[in-house]
Amino acid sequence: MGPVLIGIGILAVLIVLFAVSLYLNAKTSPPEGCEHQKVFPACASCSEHSCLVKASLEMKKQHDRQ
């Protein structure tokens, strides 16, 4: 029963660390000079389909068209 509890404890710590890091990342302000940046010219040529920046720009374009 000891190794199971240790495993559960490690998993719980990892989940808490993940949640805290997400929270702190959301509170972090963008670097100076990037606060109002809306257009990323390099995104048009980027082939990374899992990029969140590219996805949010595409969603904004679709929303603006409606």
PDB file with SEQRES, HELIX, SHEET and CRYST1 records, atoms N, CA, C and O in Angstrom:
SEQRES   1 A   66  MET GLY PRO VAL LEU ILE GLY ILE GLY ILE LEU ALA VAL          
SEQRES   2 A   66  LEU ILE VAL LEU PHE ALA VAL SER LEU TYR LEU ASN ALA          
SEQRES   3 A   66  LYS THR SER PRO PRO GLU GLY CYS GLU HIS GLN LYS VAL          
SEQRES   4 A   66  PHE PRO ALA CYS ALA SER CYS SER GLU HIS SER CYS LEU          
SEQRES   5 A   66  VAL LYS ALA SER LEU GLU MET LYS LYS GLN HIS ASP ARG          
SEQRES   6 A   66  GLN                                                          
HELIX    1 AA1 GLY A    2  LYS A   27  1                                  26    
HELIX    2 AA2 PRO A   41  ALA A   44  5                                   4    
HELIX    3 AA3 LEU A   52  ARG A   65  1                                  14    
CRYST1    1.000    1.000    1.000  90.00  90.00  90.00 P 1           1          
ATOM      1  N   MET A   1       0.821  -1.195   0.000  1.00  0.00           N  
ATOM      2  CA  MET A   1       0.000   0.000   0.000  1.00  0.00           C  
ATOM      3  C   MET A   1       0.863   1.256   0.000  1.00  0.00           C  
ATOM      4  O   MET A   1       0.402   2.306  -0.448  1.00  0.00           O  
ATOM      5  N   GLY A   2       2.096   1.183   0.486  1.00  0.00           N  
ATOM      6  CA  GLY A   2       2.988   2.338   0.547  1.00  0.00           C  
ATOM      7  C   GLY A   2       3.341   2.905  -0.816  1.00  0.00           C  
ATOM      8  O   GLY A   2       3.235   4.116  -1.009  1.00  0.00           O  
ATOM      9  N   PRO A   3       3.764   2.065  -1.789  1.00  0.00           N  
ATOM     10  CA  PRO A   3       4.112   2.601  -3.107  1.00  0.00           C  
ATOM     11  C   PRO A   3       2.922   3.240  -3.828  1.00  0.00           C  
ATOM     12  O   PRO A   3       3.093   4.184  -4.600  1.00  0.00           O  
ATOM     13  N   VAL A   4       1.722   2.725  -3.574  1.00  0.00           N  
ATOM     14  CA  VAL A   4       0.530   3.296  -4.201  1.00  0.00           C  
ATOM     15  C   VAL A   4       0.287   4.701  -3.666  1.00  0.00           C  
ATOM     16  O   VAL A   4      -0.018   5.613  -4.434  1.00  0.00           O  
ATOM     17  N   LEU A   5       0.420   4.880  -2.359  1.00  0.00           N  
ATOM     18  CA  LEU A   5       0.228   6.201  -1.766  1.00  0.00           C  
ATOM     19  C   LEU A   5       1.287   7.182  -2.241  1.00  0.00           C  
ATOM     20  O   LEU A   5       0.986   8.353  -2.475  1.00  0.00           O  
ATOM     21  N   ILE A   6       2.510   6.724  -2.385  1.00  0.00           N  
ATOM     22  CA  ILE A   6       3.581   7.585  -2.888  1.00  0.00           C  
ATOM     23  C   ILE A   6       3.265   8.006  -4.325  1.00  0.00           C  
ATOM     24  O   ILE A   6       3.441   9.170  -4.685  1.00  0.00           O  
ATOM     25  N   GLY A   7       2.806   7.071  -5.135  1.00  0.00           N  
ATOM     26  CA  GLY A   7       2.436   7.381  -6.517  1.00  0.00           C  
ATOM     27  C   GLY A   7       1.300   8.379  -6.599  1.00  0.00           C  
ATOM     28  O   GLY A   7       1.335   9.307  -7.408  1.00  0.00           O  
ATOM     29  N   ILE A   8       0.292   8.189  -5.760  1.00  0.00           N  
ATOM     30  CA  ILE A   8      -0.840   9.119  -5.727  1.00  0.00           C  
ATOM     31  C   ILE A   8      -0.378  10.494  -5.258  1.00  0.00           C  
ATOM     32  O   ILE A   8      -0.824  11.512  -5.787  1.00  0.00           O  
ATOM     33  N   GLY A   9       0.501  10.529  -4.284  1.00  0.00           N  
ATOM     34  CA  GLY A   9       1.028  11.802  -3.793  1.00  0.00           C  
ATOM     35  C   GLY A   9       1.813  12.545  -4.859  1.00  0.00           C  
ATOM     36  O   GLY A   9       1.655  13.755  -5.026  1.00  0.00           O  
ATOM     37  N   ILE A  10       2.661  11.820  -5.582  1.00  0.00           N  
ATOM     38  CA  ILE A  10       3.445  12.447  -6.650  1.00  0.00           C  
ATOM     39  C   ILE A  10       2.519  12.981  -7.742  1.00  0.00           C  
ATOM     40  O   ILE A  10       2.722  14.085  -8.247  1.00  0.00           O  
ATOM     41  N   LEU A  11       1.514  12.205  -8.101  1.00  0.00           N  
ATOM     42  CA  LEU A  11       0.558  12.638  -9.115  1.00  0.00           C  
ATOM     43  C   LEU A  11      -0.198  13.888  -8.660  1.00  0.00           C  
ATOM     44  O   LEU A  11      -0.408  14.809  -9.449  1.00  0.00           O  
ATOM     45  N   ALA A  12      -0.602  13.919  -7.405  1.00  0.00           N  
ATOM     46  CA  ALA A  12      -1.314  15.081  -6.870  1.00  0.00           C  
ATOM     47  C   ALA A  12      -0.428  16.319  -6.896  1.00  0.00           C  
ATOM     48  O   ALA A  12      -0.891  17.405  -7.245  1.00  0.00           O  
ATOM     49  N   VAL A  13       0.839  16.167  -6.531  1.00  0.00           N  
ATOM     50  CA  VAL A  13       1.772  17.298  -6.550  1.00  0.00           C  
ATOM     51  C   VAL A  13       1.950  17.812  -7.977  1.00  0.00           C  
ATOM     52  O   VAL A  13       1.972  19.023  -8.197  1.00  0.00           O  
ATOM     53  N   LEU A  14       2.075  16.913  -8.938  1.00  0.00           N  
ATOM     54  CA  LEU A  14       2.233  17.329 -10.333  1.00  0.00           C  
ATOM     55  C   LEU A  14       1.001  18.076 -10.845  1.00  0.00           C  
ATOM     56  O   LEU A  14       1.128  19.058 -11.576  1.00  0.00           O  
ATOM     57  N   ILE A  15      -0.178  17.615 -10.464  1.00  0.00           N  
ATOM     58  CA  ILE A  15      -1.411  18.285 -10.886  1.00  0.00           C  
ATOM     59  C   ILE A  15      -1.497  19.675 -10.274  1.00  0.00           C  
ATOM     60  O   ILE A  15      -1.881  20.626 -10.954  1.00  0.00           O  
ATOM     61  N   VAL A  16      -1.146  19.804  -9.006  1.00  0.00           N  
ATOM     62  CA  VAL A  16      -1.168  21.111  -8.347  1.00  0.00           C  
ATOM     63  C   VAL A  16      -0.149  22.045  -8.991  1.00  0.00           C  
ATOM     64  O   VAL A  16      -0.457  23.213  -9.229  1.00  0.00           O  
ATOM     65  N   LEU A  17       1.052  21.560  -9.279  1.00  0.00           N  
ATOM     66  CA  LEU A  17       2.064  22.389  -9.940  1.00  0.00           C  
ATOM     67  C   LEU A  17       1.589  22.847 -11.316  1.00  0.00           C  
ATOM     68  O   LEU A  17       1.817  23.993 -11.702  1.00  0.00           O  
ATOM     69  N   PHE A  18       0.941  21.968 -12.045  1.00  0.00           N  
ATOM     70  CA  PHE A  18       0.411  22.325 -13.358  1.00  0.00           C  
ATOM     71  C   PHE A  18      -0.646  23.420 -13.233  1.00  0.00           C  
ATOM     72  O   PHE A  18      -0.620  24.392 -13.988  1.00  0.00           O  
ATOM     73  N   ALA A  19      -1.567  23.271 -12.295  1.00  0.00           N  
ATOM     74  CA  ALA A  19      -2.631  24.256 -12.107  1.00  0.00           C  
ATOM     75  C   ALA A  19      -2.058  25.605 -11.686  1.00  0.00           C  
ATOM     76  O   ALA A  19      -2.496  26.644 -12.180  1.00  0.00           O  
ATOM     77  N   VAL A  20      -1.093  25.599 -10.789  1.00  0.00           N  
ATOM     78  CA  VAL A  20      -0.472  26.849 -10.340  1.00  0.00           C  
ATOM     79  C   VAL A  20       0.269  27.517 -11.489  1.00  0.00           C  
ATOM     80  O   VAL A  20       0.200  28.736 -11.643  1.00  0.00           O  
ATOM     81  N   SER A  21       0.976  26.736 -12.295  1.00  0.00           N  
ATOM     82  CA  SER A  21       1.708  27.332 -13.416  1.00  0.00           C  
ATOM     83  C   SER A  21       0.751  27.928 -14.447  1.00  0.00           C  
ATOM     84  O   SER A  21       1.049  28.975 -15.023  1.00  0.00           O  
ATOM     85  N   LEU A  22      -0.388  27.287 -14.692  1.00  0.00           N  
ATOM     86  CA  LEU A  22      -1.382  27.864 -15.601  1.00  0.00           C  
ATOM     87  C   LEU A  22      -1.930  29.174 -15.053  1.00  0.00           C  
ATOM     88  O   LEU A  22      -2.091  30.142 -15.796  1.00  0.00           O  
ATOM     89  N   TYR A  23      -2.213  29.207 -13.770  1.00  0.00           N  
ATOM     90  CA  TYR A  23      -2.737  30.417 -13.139  1.00  0.00           C  
ATOM     91  C   TYR A  23      -1.729  31.555 -13.226  1.00  0.00           C  
ATOM     92  O   TYR A  23      -2.084  32.675 -13.596  1.00  0.00           O  
ATOM     93  N   LEU A  24      -0.478  31.275 -12.889  1.00  0.00           N  
ATOM     94  CA  LEU A  24       0.551  32.311 -12.935  1.00  0.00           C  
ATOM     95  C   LEU A  24       0.817  32.769 -14.366  1.00  0.00           C  
ATOM     96  O   LEU A  24       1.080  33.950 -14.593  1.00  0.00           O  
ATOM     97  N   ASN A  25       0.754  31.866 -15.324  1.00  0.00           N  
ATOM     98  CA  ASN A  25       0.951  32.234 -16.721  1.00  0.00           C  
ATOM     99  C   ASN A  25      -0.160  33.163 -17.199  1.00  0.00           C  
ATOM    100  O   ASN A  25       0.101  34.093 -17.962  1.00  0.00           O  
ATOM    101  N   ALA A  26      -1.383  32.926 -16.766  1.00  0.00           N  
ATOM    102  CA  ALA A  26      -2.501  33.775 -17.165  1.00  0.00           C  
ATOM    103  C   ALA A  26      -2.370  35.175 -16.574  1.00  0.00           C  
ATOM    104  O   ALA A  26      -2.812  36.148 -17.186  1.00  0.00           O  
ATOM    105  N   LYS A  27      -1.770  35.287 -15.396  1.00  0.00           N  
ATOM    106  CA  LYS A  27      -1.607  36.586 -14.749  1.00  0.00           C  
ATOM    107  C   LYS A  27      -0.410  37.369 -15.276  1.00  0.00           C  
ATOM    108  O   LYS A  27      -0.319  38.575 -15.048  1.00  0.00           O  
ATOM    109  N   THR A  28       0.501  36.714 -15.970  1.00  0.00           N  
ATOM    110  CA  THR A  28       1.710  37.364 -16.448  1.00  0.00           C  
ATOM    111  C   THR A  28       1.374  38.303 -17.597  1.00  0.00           C  
ATOM    112  O   THR A  28       0.689  37.919 -18.545  1.00  0.00           O  
ATOM    113  N   SER A  29       1.859  39.530 -17.507  1.00  0.00           N  
ATOM    114  CA  SER A  29       1.611  40.489 -18.576  1.00  0.00           C  
ATOM    115  C   SER A  29       2.564  40.235 -19.737  1.00  0.00           C  
ATOM    116  O   SER A  29       3.650  39.690 -19.538  1.00  0.00           O  
ATOM    117  N   PRO A  30       2.171  40.624 -20.947  1.00  0.00           N  
ATOM    118  CA  PRO A  30       3.051  40.416 -22.102  1.00  0.00           C  
ATOM    119  C   PRO A  30       4.293  41.297 -22.000  1.00  0.00           C  
ATOM    120  O   PRO A  30       4.279  42.304 -21.292  1.00  0.00           O  
ATOM    121  N   PRO A  31       5.346  40.936 -22.689  1.00  0.00           N  
ATOM    122  CA  PRO A  31       6.567  41.739 -22.659  1.00  0.00           C  
ATOM    123  C   PRO A  31       6.322  43.142 -23.217  1.00  0.00           C  
ATOM    124  O   PRO A  31       5.391  43.359 -23.993  1.00  0.00           O  
ATOM    125  N   GLU A  32       7.158  44.075 -22.817  1.00  0.00           N  
ATOM    126  CA  GLU A  32       7.029  45.455 -23.267  1.00  0.00           C  
ATOM    127  C   GLU A  32       7.151  45.516 -24.787  1.00  0.00           C  
ATOM    128  O   GLU A  32       8.071  44.942 -25.370  1.00  0.00           O  
ATOM    129  N   GLY A  33       6.227  46.209 -25.412  1.00  0.00           N  
ATOM    130  CA  GLY A  33       6.215  46.319 -26.861  1.00  0.00           C  
ATOM    131  C   GLY A  33       5.283  45.328 -27.524  1.00  0.00           C  
ATOM    132  O   GLY A  33       5.000  45.457 -28.715  1.00  0.00           O  
ATOM    133  N   CYS A  34       4.805  44.355 -26.795  1.00  0.00           N  
ATOM    134  CA  CYS A  34       3.911  43.337 -27.374  1.00  0.00           C  
ATOM    135  C   CYS A  34       2.491  43.452 -26.841  1.00  0.00           C  
ATOM    136  O   CYS A  34       1.651  42.601 -27.131  1.00  0.00           O  
ATOM    137  N   GLU A  35       2.215  44.488 -26.070  1.00  0.00           N  
ATOM    138  CA  GLU A  35       0.909  44.587 -25.429  1.00  0.00           C  
ATOM    139  C   GLU A  35      -0.229  44.695 -26.432  1.00  0.00           C  
ATOM    140  O   GLU A  35      -1.284  44.088 -26.248  1.00  0.00           O  
ATOM    141  N   HIS A  36      -0.017  45.469 -27.492  1.00  0.00           N  
ATOM    142  CA  HIS A  36      -1.101  45.734 -28.434  1.00  0.00           C  
ATOM    143  C   HIS A  36      -0.858  45.089 -29.788  1.00  0.00           C  
ATOM    144  O   HIS A  36      -1.488  45.460 -30.778  1.00  0.00           O  
ATOM    145  N   GLN A  37       0.030  44.151 -29.834  1.00  0.00           N  
ATOM    146  CA  GLN A  37       0.351  43.494 -31.092  1.00  0.00           C  
ATOM    147  C   GLN A  37      -0.786  42.555 -31.481  1.00  0.00           C  
ATOM    148  O   GLN A  37      -1.110  41.623 -30.745  1.00  0.00           O  
ATOM    149  N   LYS A  38      -1.379  42.800 -32.623  1.00  0.00           N  
ATOM    150  CA  LYS A  38      -2.520  42.003 -33.071  1.00  0.00           C  
ATOM    151  C   LYS A  38      -2.179  41.155 -34.289  1.00  0.00           C  
ATOM    152  O   LYS A  38      -2.763  40.089 -34.485  1.00  0.00           O  
ATOM    153  N   VAL A  39      -1.246  41.615 -35.104  1.00  0.00           N  
ATOM    154  CA  VAL A  39      -0.929  40.929 -36.350  1.00  0.00           C  
ATOM    155  C   VAL A  39       0.460  40.325 -36.251  1.00  0.00           C  
ATOM    156  O   VAL A  39       1.419  40.995 -35.867  1.00  0.00           O  
ATOM    157  N   PHE A  40       0.553  39.080 -36.593  1.00  0.00           N  
ATOM    158  CA  PHE A  40       1.828  38.387 -36.611  1.00  0.00           C  
ATOM    159  C   PHE A  40       2.129  38.050 -38.072  1.00  0.00           C  
ATOM    160  O   PHE A  40       1.618  37.053 -38.583  1.00  0.00           O  
ATOM    161  N   PRO A  41       2.946  38.857 -38.756  1.00  0.00           N  
ATOM    162  CA  PRO A  41       3.192  38.627 -40.183  1.00  0.00           C  
ATOM    163  C   PRO A  41       3.761  37.242 -40.474  1.00  0.00           C  
ATOM    164  O   PRO A  41       3.484  36.674 -41.531  1.00  0.00           O  
ATOM    165  N   ALA A  42       4.536  36.702 -39.575  1.00  0.00           N  
ATOM    166  CA  ALA A  42       5.145  35.399 -39.816  1.00  0.00           C  
ATOM    167  C   ALA A  42       4.126  34.268 -39.730  1.00  0.00           C  
ATOM    168  O   ALA A  42       4.402  33.155 -40.180  1.00  0.00           O  
ATOM    169  N   CYS A  43       2.960  34.533 -39.164  1.00  0.00           N  
ATOM    170  CA  CYS A  43       1.959  33.475 -39.014  1.00  0.00           C  
ATOM    171  C   CYS A  43       1.412  33.006 -40.355  1.00  0.00           C  
ATOM    172  O   CYS A  43       0.956  31.868 -40.469  1.00  0.00           O  
ATOM    173  N   ALA A  44       1.449  33.858 -41.366  1.00  0.00           N  
ATOM    174  CA  ALA A  44       0.923  33.464 -42.672  1.00  0.00           C  
ATOM    175  C   ALA A  44       1.767  32.360 -43.299  1.00  0.00           C  
ATOM    176  O   ALA A  44       1.247  31.513 -44.025  1.00  0.00           O  
ATOM    177  N   SER A  45       3.051  32.370 -43.021  1.00  0.00           N  
ATOM    178  CA  SER A  45       3.930  31.369 -43.625  1.00  0.00           C  
ATOM    179  C   SER A  45       4.225  30.204 -42.684  1.00  0.00           C  
ATOM    180  O   SER A  45       4.926  29.265 -43.060  1.00  0.00           O  
ATOM    181  N   CYS A  46       3.706  30.260 -41.486  1.00  0.00           N  
ATOM    182  CA  CYS A  46       3.973  29.208 -40.507  1.00  0.00           C  
ATOM    183  C   CYS A  46       3.168  27.957 -40.856  1.00  0.00           C  
ATOM    184  O   CYS A  46       2.001  28.048 -41.239  1.00  0.00           O  
ATOM    185  N   SER A  47       3.787  26.815 -40.722  1.00  0.00           N  
ATOM    186  CA  SER A  47       3.079  25.565 -41.016  1.00  0.00           C  
ATOM    187  C   SER A  47       2.728  24.791 -39.747  1.00  0.00           C  
ATOM    188  O   SER A  47       2.314  23.635 -39.825  1.00  0.00           O  
ATOM    189  N   GLU A  48       2.886  25.410 -38.595  1.00  0.00           N  
ATOM    190  CA  GLU A  48       2.579  24.763 -37.318  1.00  0.00           C  
ATOM    191  C   GLU A  48       1.073  24.877 -37.068  1.00  0.00           C  
ATOM    192  O   GLU A  48       0.579  25.949 -36.720  1.00  0.00           O  
ATOM    193  N   HIS A  49       0.350  23.778 -37.244  1.00  0.00           N  
ATOM    194  CA  HIS A  49      -1.103  23.804 -37.125  1.00  0.00           C  
ATOM    195  C   HIS A  49      -1.577  23.788 -35.676  1.00  0.00           C  
ATOM    196  O   HIS A  49      -2.740  24.093 -35.410  1.00  0.00           O  
ATOM    197  N   SER A  50      -0.714  23.443 -34.747  1.00  0.00           N  
ATOM    198  CA  SER A  50      -1.130  23.399 -33.348  1.00  0.00           C  
ATOM    199  C   SER A  50      -0.788  24.691 -32.609  1.00  0.00           C  
ATOM    200  O   SER A  50      -0.930  24.756 -31.388  1.00  0.00           O  
ATOM    201  N   CYS A  51      -0.343  25.713 -33.326  1.00  0.00           N  
ATOM    202  CA  CYS A  51       0.040  26.987 -32.708  1.00  0.00           C  
ATOM    203  C   CYS A  51      -1.204  27.710 -32.192  1.00  0.00           C  
ATOM    204  O   CYS A  51      -2.153  27.926 -32.946  1.00  0.00           O  
ATOM    205  N   LEU A  52      -1.201  28.078 -30.931  1.00  0.00           N  
ATOM    206  CA  LEU A  52      -2.354  28.750 -30.340  1.00  0.00           C  
ATOM    207  C   LEU A  52      -2.490  30.182 -30.826  1.00  0.00           C  
ATOM    208  O   LEU A  52      -3.606  30.693 -30.925  1.00  0.00           O  
ATOM    209  N   VAL A  53      -1.377  30.840 -31.132  1.00  0.00           N  
ATOM    210  CA  VAL A  53      -1.440  32.208 -31.649  1.00  0.00           C  
ATOM    211  C   VAL A  53      -2.142  32.207 -32.999  1.00  0.00           C  
ATOM    212  O   VAL A  53      -3.035  33.017 -33.249  1.00  0.00           O  
ATOM    213  N   LYS A  54      -1.732  31.297 -33.857  1.00  0.00           N  
ATOM    214  CA  LYS A  54      -2.338  31.203 -35.188  1.00  0.00           C  
ATOM    215  C   LYS A  54      -3.819  30.851 -35.077  1.00  0.00           C  
ATOM    216  O   LYS A  54      -4.643  31.405 -35.804  1.00  0.00           O  
ATOM    217  N   ALA A  55      -4.157  29.952 -34.190  1.00  0.00           N  
ATOM    218  CA  ALA A  55      -5.553  29.558 -34.011  1.00  0.00           C  
ATOM    219  C   ALA A  55      -6.401  30.726 -33.518  1.00  0.00           C  
ATOM    220  O   ALA A  55      -7.526  30.914 -33.980  1.00  0.00           O  
ATOM    221  N   SER A  56      -5.871  31.509 -32.586  1.00  0.00           N  
ATOM    222  CA  SER A  56      -6.648  32.638 -32.070  1.00  0.00           C  
ATOM    223  C   SER A  56      -6.810  33.715 -33.133  1.00  0.00           C  
ATOM    224  O   SER A  56      -7.854  34.365 -33.192  1.00  0.00           O  
ATOM    225  N   LEU A  57      -5.789  33.920 -33.981  1.00  0.00           N  
ATOM    226  CA  LEU A  57      -5.920  34.885 -35.070  1.00  0.00           C  
ATOM    227  C   LEU A  57      -6.973  34.434 -36.077  1.00  0.00           C  
ATOM    228  O   LEU A  57      -7.753  35.249 -36.569  1.00  0.00           O  
ATOM    229  N   GLU A  58      -6.997  33.145 -36.383  1.00  0.00           N  
ATOM    230  CA  GLU A  58      -8.000  32.622 -37.310  1.00  0.00           C  
ATOM    231  C   GLU A  58      -9.405  32.765 -36.729  1.00  0.00           C  
ATOM    232  O   GLU A  58     -10.340  33.110 -37.450  1.00  0.00           O  
ATOM    233  N   MET A  59      -9.558  32.504 -35.442  1.00  0.00           N  
ATOM    234  CA  MET A  59     -10.869  32.648 -34.806  1.00  0.00           C  
ATOM    235  C   MET A  59     -11.315  34.103 -34.843  1.00  0.00           C  
ATOM    236  O   MET A  59     -12.488  34.389 -35.082  1.00  0.00           O  
ATOM    237  N   LYS A  60     -10.376  35.028 -34.605  1.00  0.00           N  
ATOM    238  CA  LYS A  60     -10.708  36.452 -34.628  1.00  0.00           C  
ATOM    239  C   LYS A  60     -11.111  36.879 -36.035  1.00  0.00           C  
ATOM    240  O   LYS A  60     -12.051  37.657 -36.199  1.00  0.00           O  
ATOM    241  N   LYS A  61     -10.405  36.375 -37.058  1.00  0.00           N  
ATOM    242  CA  LYS A  61     -10.762  36.705 -38.440  1.00  0.00           C  
ATOM    243  C   LYS A  61     -12.168  36.217 -38.761  1.00  0.00           C  
ATOM    244  O   LYS A  61     -12.947  36.937 -39.386  1.00  0.00           O  
ATOM    245  N   GLN A  62     -12.501  34.993 -38.338  1.00  0.00           N  
ATOM    246  CA  GLN A  62     -13.829  34.447 -38.595  1.00  0.00           C  
ATOM    247  C   GLN A  62     -14.897  35.242 -37.857  1.00  0.00           C  
ATOM    248  O   GLN A  62     -15.985  35.474 -38.386  1.00  0.00           O  
ATOM    249  N   HIS A  63     -14.586  35.656 -36.642  1.00  0.00           N  
ATOM    250  CA  HIS A  63     -15.541  36.429 -35.849  1.00  0.00           C  
ATOM    251  C   HIS A  63     -15.765  37.801 -36.475  1.00  0.00           C  
ATOM    252  O   HIS A  63     -16.892  38.295 -36.487  1.00  0.00           O  
ATOM    253  N   ASP A  64     -14.701  38.425 -36.996  1.00  0.00           N  
ATOM    254  CA  ASP A  64     -14.824  39.742 -37.613  1.00  0.00           C  
ATOM    255  C   ASP A  64     -15.621  39.688 -38.914  1.00  0.00           C  
ATOM    256  O   ASP A  64     -16.275  40.666 -39.277  1.00  0.00           O  
ATOM    257  N   ARG A  65     -15.576  38.560 -39.619  1.00  0.00           N  
ATOM    258  CA  ARG A  65     -16.312  38.414 -40.876  1.00  0.00           C  
ATOM    259  C   ARG A  65     -17.816  38.325 -40.645  1.00  0.00           C  
ATOM    260  O   ARG A  65     -18.597  38.685 -41.525  1.00  0.00           O  
ATOM    261  N   GLN A  66     -18.223  37.858 -39.491  1.00  0.00           N  
ATOM    262  CA  GLN A  66     -19.653  37.655 -39.221  1.00  0.00           C  
ATOM    263  C   GLN A  66     -20.350  38.911 -38.856  1.00  0.00           C  
ATOM    264  O   GLN A  66     -21.554  38.897 -38.602  1.00  0.00           O  
TER     265      GLN A  66                                                      
END                                                                             
